[in-house]
Amino acid sequence: MDFYDLVARRSSIRSFDTQKTVPEPVLQRILNAGRMAPSAKNLQPWRFIVVRTASIKEKIYPAYPRDWIRNAPILLIVAGRRDQAWVRSKDGYNSLETDLTIAMDHLILAAAWEGVGSCWIAAFDPTILHEALQLEASEEIFAFTPLGYAAPGSEPMPKNRKALEEIVEFL
């Protein structure tokens, strides 16, 4: 599969095969793809937290109460520190969200390449998630994704995207 096929085929998975684990070499390749993501001034203000323990998943569950995250073999949290990110001197813009977005994108595309399902989650209660993971006060949780193999019969929905003519302007 080439890159453009990968981008077109990648979709959110919300039903996981509970009998199938993600092999360690596959997980390491996915995590390495996130590590290789570009960041402003190459500061890499991120941390990737891999949750496999059922007791920690139960603590995370109230932050995003969807039963299907309990069934994912892995929850991968992308966190970062604003004080470690690049800041533009002209207006104080902090690159943390941009840097973490790029890292998350690398992670979920690498997962798709490996045949591992993911689902970008940002609609969570950050206070509950922060407490469940016992993070430092300065750490911010940007997003998380379950990682696992899609349950049999849980075919992804076709993508519905605007036409290029609707979103591209040539000047």
Secondary structure as UniProt FT lines:
FT   HELIX           3..9
FT   TURN            18..19
FT   HELIX           24..35
FT   HELIX           40..42
FT   STRAND          46..51
FT   HELIX           54..60
FT   HELIX           61..63
FT   HELIX           67..71
FT   STRAND          74..81
FT   HELIX           82..84
FT   TURN            89..91
FT   HELIX           96..113
FT   TURN            114..115
FT   STRAND          117..118
FT   HELIX           126..133
FT   TURN            137..138
FT   STRAND          139..148
FT   TURN            152..153
FT   HELIX           164..167
//
